[in-house]
Amino acid sequence: MKRILLILIAVLLLAGSWSVLFAEDKIPGDILVRGSVGFDPIGGGFGFGGGAGYRFSVGSAYNEVLADFFYSTSKETSTEGNWEYDYQDWLYIFGVRWDWLFLYTPYENGFYALAGVGFWFGGFEWKETSTWIPDGSAGPTGGEEGSSGGSIFNVGAAWVFAKRWEVRLELPILISFGSYYRSTGVAIPITASIMYAF
């Protein structure tokens, strides 16, 4: 997944460089594509992903609809006495939201703020295996998988540069209802992204 994200970012960088050098007289379009990285300050995990969207005006205000996908996996090995434990988990999240843009001026470089609402759906899986170190035999195993979903409340800030490019720092608040928490839960990751407007 990391390799795919790096390839996507490289393609976007090449496209942006070409547009800056040879298409300065053209204004950016309303189709948005971005690559993102997310960080969970509580669990300490990282996720990588991408998304696409559409920007439009309603009266004098600017809005956008974005769809994003994030994927994360982690692995950990520990020992306790003569036992070795291997733990691994996987997590994916798909979200769609509507953002309102503040202080945004189309086709100009500069800062703007945003706030949005939407919904998300995700799935997870974890498994743990154990090994008896003296002879390498397998021991007890465990694991679980499930899904969850809920609402998104998002706030963030962005900086537009080279007309078509922008970087963002966002704080999406995920309120979940599903089998992972078996009750209402809240997660507040931090996401950073680079976006290109076609």
Sequence and secondary structure as in RCSB ss.txt:
>XXXX:A:sequence
MKRILLILIAVLLLAGSWSVLFAEDKIPGDILVRGSVGFDPIGGGFGFGGGAGYRFSVGSAYNEVLADFFYSTSK
ETSTEGNWEYDYQDWLYIFGVRWDWLFLYTPYENGFYALAGVGFWFGGFEWKETSTWIPDGSAGPTGGEEGSSGG
SIFNVGAAWVFAKRWEVRLELPILISFGSYYRSTGVAIPITASIMYAF
>XXXX:A:secstr
 HHHHHHHHHHHHHHHHHHHHH TTS   SEEEEEEEEE TTT  EEEEEEEEEEEEETTEEEEEEEEEEEEEEE
EEEEETTEEEEEEEEEEEEEEEEEEEES  TTS EEEEEEEEEEEEEEEEEEEEEEETTTTEE   EEEEEEEEE
EEEEEEEEEEETTTEEEEEEEEEEEEEETTTSS EEE  EEEEEEEE 
